[in-house]
Amino acid sequence: MGGNSFGDLFRITTFGESHGSAIGGVLDGCPAGLPIDEAFITREMSRRKPGQSAISSPRKEDDTVEILSGVFEGKSTGTPIAILIRNKDQISSDYNALKEVYRPGHADFVYQEKYGIRDYRGGGRSSARETAVRVAFGSIAKMFLSTKEIRIQAYVDQIGTVKIGRPYNELNLDEVDNFSTRMPDADISEKAENLIQSVRAEGDSLGGAITCIIRGAGIGLGEPVFDKRQAVLGHAMLSINAVRGFEIGEGVQSIEKRGSEMNDQIGADSGKAQMMSNNSGGIQGGISNGEDIVFRVAFKPVSTIEKAQQTVNHSGEQVTLQAKGRHDPCVVPRAVPIVEAMAALVIADFVMKSQNDRIK
């Protein structure tokens, strides 16, 4: 199986399955001498783990990160950083009924067709459980980026039909984790939570969207042509389970604008060029322009629902499936740290590359 690694210079490889004994990975390219704050890693992991609120999966995982190599006396050594996260609350018997059938919306059917074998316990390798490793490595990327004064923050801007109708710069993003929905607006968050609970009671699920902001990236990060910054960000975000859309800046709305409305005109500020707007989302020609990088990620509703659905079994016979188990009715709030982690890994990789862009 390919596709288990991401990044060029700051590169991660992950391994493990949802109901295996553990998940883990290796980070290559982290510079030596970076202070590794294990308490910060723990906090980031707690933002993603299941069982954190009444609207998330009741599965209980400590998500304790064991650092096996690459860190000595609290600092990175420049060698590969290997980590392990043990699975402790697997109830594989929840999936016995799925052994012979394919769940609608999941990777069961295509895995079986591609590999001739599949781990039916929670989806195995295709499970979002794998993203815990991304968050762990993303927290190290955040530590590295903090030395460059680069900060990444994300929040949920929509769940189902409930939306935050204000731009990010009118919200207090430091309060995101104070809300179970991770929507930093008390009234909107309450409406979204009520909607999630209502849909859960019906045995159904919801999707939503996350907005992410990268501040302090400066000018010049990114590569032209195939490795445009937005292209690599899109790759990173679309690799996250359940993601079905990615847009940057004005995104899809830009098709309704004219060039005179869309172009970010350039002004002079103390003798320096500065954008007068940020419709492009902080990236032009695939390279950062000094403005905040702003993008949005759309998540489909969770595939595992308790409503009866039509599917087939291994023999090709039509059957009715009514799934059971411990699942999120809406995965979007728990995906906020995943989006931040993947953004951090992308930016860390570009920072490493930019150090060799030209002689200075």
C-alpha positions as CSV (number, residue, x, y, z in Angstrom):
1,M,0.0,0.0,0.0
2,G,1.4,3.4,-1.0
3,G,0.4,6.9,0.0
4,N,1.5,6.6,3.7
5,S,3.9,9.5,3.6
6,F,3.5,13.3,3.2
7,G,6.0,16.2,2.8
8,D,9.4,16.5,1.2
9,L,11.9,17.9,3.7
10,F,9.7,17.9,6.7
11,R,8.2,14.5,6.0
12,I,5.9,12.2,8.0
13,T,5.0,8.5,7.5
14,T,2.2,7.0,9.5
15,F,1.2,3.4,10.2
16,G,-1.5,1.4,12.0
17,E,-5.2,0.6,12.0
18,S,-8.3,1.7,14.0
19,H,-8.5,-1.6,15.9
20,G,-4.9,-2.7,15.8
21,S,-2.7,-2.6,18.9
22,A,-1.3,0.8,18.1
23,I,-0.9,3.6,15.5
24,G,2.2,5.6,15.0
25,G,4.7,7.1,12.6
26,V,8.1,8.7,11.8
27,L,8.9,12.3,11.2
28,D,12.0,13.0,9.1
29,G,13.6,16.4,8.7
30,C,12.8,18.1,12.0
31,P,15.8,20.4,12.7
32,A,18.1,19.6,15.6
33,G,17.8,21.6,18.8
34,L,14.0,22.3,18.7
35,P,12.6,22.2,22.2
36,I,9.9,19.5,22.3
37,D,7.1,20.4,24.7
38,E,5.4,17.1,25.5
39,A,2.7,18.9,27.4
40,F,1.8,20.8,24.3
41,I,1.6,17.6,22.3
42,T,-0.8,16.2,24.9
43,R,-3.0,19.3,24.8
44,E,-3.2,19.1,21.0
45,M,-4.1,15.4,21.2
46,S,-6.9,16.1,23.7
47,R,-8.5,18.4,21.1
48,R,-8.9,15.6,18.6
49,K,-9.5,12.5,20.8
50,P,-13.0,10.9,21.0
51,G,-15.2,11.2,24.1
52,Q,-14.5,14.9,24.7
53,S,-18.1,16.1,24.6
54,A,-21.7,15.1,24.5
55,I,-21.7,15.4,20.7
56,S,-18.7,13.2,19.9
57,S,-18.0,9.5,19.8
58,P,-18.1,7.9,23.3
59,R,-15.0,5.8,22.5
60,K,-12.4,6.5,25.2
61,E,-8.8,6.8,24.1
62,D,-6.1,8.4,26.2
63,D,-4.1,9.1,23.0
64,T,-0.9,9.2,24.9
65,V,2.0,9.8,22.6
66,E,5.1,7.7,23.3
67,I,8.2,9.3,21.8
68,L,10.5,6.4,20.8
69,S,13.4,8.3,19.2
70,G,14.7,11.6,17.9
71,V,14.3,13.5,21.2
72,F,17.0,13.8,23.9
73,E,16.9,15.9,27.0
74,G,13.8,17.7,25.7
75,K,15.2,18.7,22.3
76,S,15.1,17.2,18.8
77,T,18.3,15.6,17.8
78,G,17.9,15.9,14.0
79,T,17.3,12.2,13.7
80,P,13.9,10.6,12.8
81,I,11.3,11.2,15.5
82,A,9.3,8.0,16.0
83,I,6.1,7.9,18.0
84,L,3.6,5.3,19.1
85,I,0.0,5.8,20.2
86,R,-1.6,2.7,21.7
87,N,-5.2,1.8,21.0
88,K,-6.9,1.0,24.3
89,D,-10.7,1.1,23.8
90,Q,-11.3,-1.1,20.8
91,I,-14.5,-3.0,20.8
92,S,-14.0,-5.0,17.6
93,S,-17.1,-7.1,18.3
94,D,-19.1,-4.0,17.3
95,Y,-18.1,-4.7,13.8
96,N,-18.8,-8.5,13.6
97,A,-22.0,-7.8,11.7
98,L,-20.0,-5.9,9.0
99,K,-17.6,-8.7,8.2
100,E,-19.6,-9.8,5.2
101,V,-21.2,-6.5,4.1
102,Y,-20.0,-3.2,2.6
103,R,-20.9,-0.1,4.5
104,P,-22.4,2.7,2.2
105,G,-20.1,5.7,2.1
106,H,-17.1,3.9,3.5
107,A,-14.0,2.4,1.8
108,D,-15.0,-1.2,2.5
109,F,-15.9,-2.1,-1.1
110,V,-13.0,-0.4,-2.8
111,Y,-10.5,-1.8,-0.4
112,Q,-11.8,-5.3,-1.0
113,E,-11.7,-4.8,-4.8
114,K,-8.2,-3.2,-4.7
115,Y,-6.4,-5.5,-2.2
116,G,-8.5,-8.6,-2.0
117,I,-8.6,-8.3,1.7
118,R,-9.7,-5.7,4.2
119,D,-9.8,-5.0,8.0
120,Y,-13.5,-4.6,8.7
121,R,-13.0,-3.5,12.3
122,G,-13.7,0.2,12.1
123,G,-12.3,0.5,8.6
124,G,-8.8,-0.5,9.5
125,R,-6.3,1.8,7.8
126,S,-9.1,3.9,6.2
127,S,-10.3,5.0,9.6
128,A,-10.0,8.5,10.8
129,R,-8.1,7.0,13.8
130,E,-5.0,7.4,11.7
131,T,-5.3,11.2,12.0
132,A,-4.2,11.1,15.6
133,V,-0.7,10.6,14.4
134,R,-1.0,13.6,12.1
135,V,-2.0,15.8,15.1
136,A,1.0,14.6,17.1
137,F,3.4,15.5,14.3
138,G,1.5,18.6,13.5
139,S,2.1,19.8,17.1
140,I,5.8,19.4,16.5
141,A,5.4,21.4,13.3
142,K,3.6,24.1,15.3
143,M,6.5,24.2,17.7
144,F,8.9,24.7,14.8
145,L,6.7,27.4,13.2
146,S,6.5,29.3,16.5
147,T,10.2,29.9,16.2
148,K,9.4,31.7,13.0
149,E,6.4,33.6,14.6
150,I,4.0,31.7,12.3
151,R,0.6,30.9,14.0
152,I,-2.2,28.6,12.7
153,Q,-5.8,28.7,14.0
154,A,-8.9,27.1,12.7
155,Y,-12.6,27.1,13.7
156,V,-15.9,25.5,12.6
157,D,-17.8,28.1,10.5
158,Q,-20.7,25.8,9.5
159,I,-22.5,22.7,10.7
160,G,-25.4,21.5,8.5
161,T,-27.4,24.6,7.7
162,V,-26.2,26.6,10.8
163,K,-23.5,29.1,9.8
164,I,-21.4,31.8,11.4
165,G,-22.2,34.8,9.2
166,R,-19.2,36.9,10.3
167,P,-15.6,37.0,8.9
168,Y,-12.8,35.5,11.0
169,N,-11.3,38.8,12.0
170,E,-14.6,39.6,13.9
171,L,-14.3,36.5,16.0
172,N,-12.1,35.6,19.0
173,L,-10.3,32.5,17.8
174,D,-8.6,32.1,21.1
175,E,-12.0,30.9,22.5
176,V,-12.7,28.2,19.9
177,D,-12.0,25.3,22.3
178,N,-14.4,26.8,24.8
179,F,-17.3,25.6,22.6
180,S,-18.2,21.9,22.0
181,T,-18.9,22.7,18.4
182,R,-15.7,24.8,18.0
183,M,-17.9,27.6,16.6
184,P,-16.7,30.8,18.5
185,D,-20.2,32.4,18.7
186,A,-22.3,31.4,21.7
187,D,-25.7,31.7,20.0
188,I,-24.6,30.0,16.8
189,S,-22.9,27.2,18.7
190,E,-26.0,26.5,20.8
191,K,-28.1,26.2,17.6
192,A,-25.5,23.9,16.0
193,E,-25.3,21.7,19.1
194,N,-29.1,21.4,19.2
195,L,-29.1,20.4,15.6
196,I,-26.5,17.7,16.1
197,Q,-28.4,16.2,19.0
198,S,-31.6,16.3,17.0
199,V,-30.0,14.6,14.0
200,R,-28.3,12.0,16.2
201,A,-31.7,11.1,17.8
202,E,-32.9,10.4,14.2
203,G,-29.9,8.0,13.7
204,D,-28.4,10.3,11.1
205,S,-25.3,12.6,10.7
206,L,-24.2,16.0,9.6
207,G,-21.4,17.6,7.7
208,G,-19.9,21.1,8.0
209,A,-17.0,23.3,7.2
210,I,-13.8,24.6,8.8
211,T,-12.0,27.9,8.1
212,C,-8.2,28.0,8.8
213,I,-6.0,31.1,9.1
214,I,-2.2,31.1,8.9
215,R,-0.6,34.3,10.2
216,G,3.0,35.4,9.9
217,A,4.0,33.3,6.9
218,G,5.5,36.4,5.2
219,I,6.2,36.7,1.5
220,G,7.8,34.1,-0.7
221,L,6.7,30.7,0.7
222,G,5.5,28.3,-2.0
223,E,6.6,27.1,-5.4
224,P,5.3,27.9,-8.8
225,V,3.7,25.4,-11.3
226,F,2.9,22.0,-9.7
227,D,3.8,22.8,-6.1
228,K,1.8,25.9,-5.7
229,R,1.2,26.6,-2.0
230,Q,-2.6,26.3,-2.4
231,A,-2.1,23.1,-4.4
232,V,-0.1,21.5,-1.6
233,L,-2.6,22.8,1.1
234,G,-5.4,21.3,-1.0
235,H,-3.6,18.0,-1.2
236,A,-3.1,18.0,2.6
237,M,-6.7,18.9,3.3
238,L,-8.3,16.5,0.8
239,S,-6.2,13.7,2.4
240,I,-8.3,14.1,5.6
241,N,-11.1,11.6,6.0
242,A,-14.6,12.9,5.0
243,V,-13.2,16.1,3.3
244,R,-15.0,16.8,0.0
245,G,-14.1,20.4,-0.7
246,F,-11.2,22.9,-0.4
247,E,-11.2,26.6,-1.3
248,I,-8.8,29.5,-0.7
249,G,-9.6,33.1,-0.3
250,E,-12.9,33.9,-2.1
251,G,-12.9,30.4,-3.4
252,V,-16.0,29.3,-5.3
253,Q,-17.6,32.7,-4.8
254,S,-14.9,34.3,-7.0
255,I,-16.8,33.0,-10.1
256,E,-19.5,35.6,-9.4
257,K,-17.0,38.5,-9.3
258,R,-15.4,40.5,-12.0
259,G,-11.6,40.9,-12.2
260,S,-11.9,44.5,-10.9
261,E,-13.6,43.1,-7.8
262,M,-11.4,40.1,-7.3
263,N,-7.9,41.5,-7.9
264,D,-6.1,42.5,-4.7
265,Q,-4.8,46.0,-5.5
266,I,-1.4,46.9,-4.2
267,G,-0.7,50.0,-2.1
268,A,2.4,51.5,-0.5
269,D,2.9,51.5,3.2
270,S,6.1,53.2,4.5
271,G,7.8,52.4,1.2
272,K,6.7,48.8,1.1
273,A,4.2,47.1,-1.1
274,Q,1.1,45.9,0.7
275,M,-2.2,44.3,-0.5
276,M,-5.2,46.5,-0.1
277,S,-7.5,43.5,0.2
278,N,-7.2,39.7,0.6
279,N,-9.5,38.1,-1.9
280,S,-6.7,35.7,-3.0
281,G,-6.4,34.3,0.5
282,G,-2.8,35.3,0.9
283,I,-1.4,33.4,-2.1
284,Q,-0.6,34.6,-5.6
285,G,1.1,32.6,-8.3
286,G,1.4,29.8,-5.7
287,I,3.5,32.0,-3.4
288,S,2.5,33.7,-0.2
289,N,2.1,37.5,-0.5
290,G,2.4,38.5,3.2
291,E,-1.3,38.6,4.0
292,D,-3.1,36.1,6.2
293,I,-3.5,32.8,4.4
294,V,-7.2,31.9,4.6
295,F,-8.8,28.7,3.4
296,R,-11.9,26.6,3.9
297,V,-12.4,22.9,4.1
298,A,-15.8,21.1,3.6
299,F,-16.6,17.8,5.3
300,K,-19.4,15.5,4.3
301,P,-21.7,13.9,6.9
302,V,-20.3,10.9,8.7
303,S,-21.0,7.7,6.7
304,T,-21.8,5.4,9.7
305,I,-25.5,6.1,10.6
306,E,-28.1,4.0,12.4
307,K,-30.7,4.5,9.7
308,A,-31.4,1.4,7.5
309,Q,-29.5,1.5,4.2
310,Q,-29.2,-0.7,1.2
311,T,-26.0,-2.4,0.4
312,V,-24.6,-5.8,-0.8
313,N,-22.6,-8.6,0.9
314,H,-19.5,-10.4,-0.3
315,S,-21.7,-12.7,-2.4
316,G,-23.3,-9.8,-4.2
317,E,-26.6,-10.2,-2.5
318,Q,-28.8,-7.2,-1.7
319,V,-29.0,-6.7,2.0
320,T,-30.2,-4.0,4.5
321,L,-27.7,-2.6,6.9
322,Q,-28.4,-0.8,10.1
323,A,-25.0,0.0,11.6
324,K,-24.3,0.0,15.3
325,G,-21.3,1.2,17.3
326,R,-19.7,4.4,18.7
327,H,-19.6,7.1,16.1
328,D,-19.7,10.9,15.9
329,P,-23.0,12.3,14.6
330,C,-20.8,15.2,13.3
331,V,-17.0,14.8,13.0
332,V,-16.3,18.5,12.1
333,P,-15.6,19.8,15.7
334,R,-12.9,17.1,16.3
335,A,-11.4,17.8,12.8
336,V,-10.3,21.4,13.7
337,P,-6.9,20.2,15.2
338,I,-6.4,17.9,12.2
339,V,-6.8,20.8,9.8
340,E,-4.4,22.8,11.8
341,A,-1.9,20.0,12.0
342,M,-1.9,19.4,8.2
343,A,-1.6,23.1,7.6
344,A,1.4,23.2,10.0
345,L,3.1,20.3,8.3
346,V,2.7,22.0,4.9
347,I,4.0,25.3,6.1
348,A,6.9,23.7,7.9
349,D,7.9,21.9,4.7
350,F,7.8,25.1,2.7
351,V,9.9,27.0,5.4
352,M,12.5,24.3,5.1
353,K,12.5,24.5,1.3
354,S,12.7,28.3,1.3
355,Q,16.0,28.3,3.2
356,N,17.7,27.3,-0.1
357,D,15.7,29.5,-2.5
358,R,18.4,32.0,-3.2
359,I,21.7,33.4,-2.0
360,K,21.1,36.2,0.4
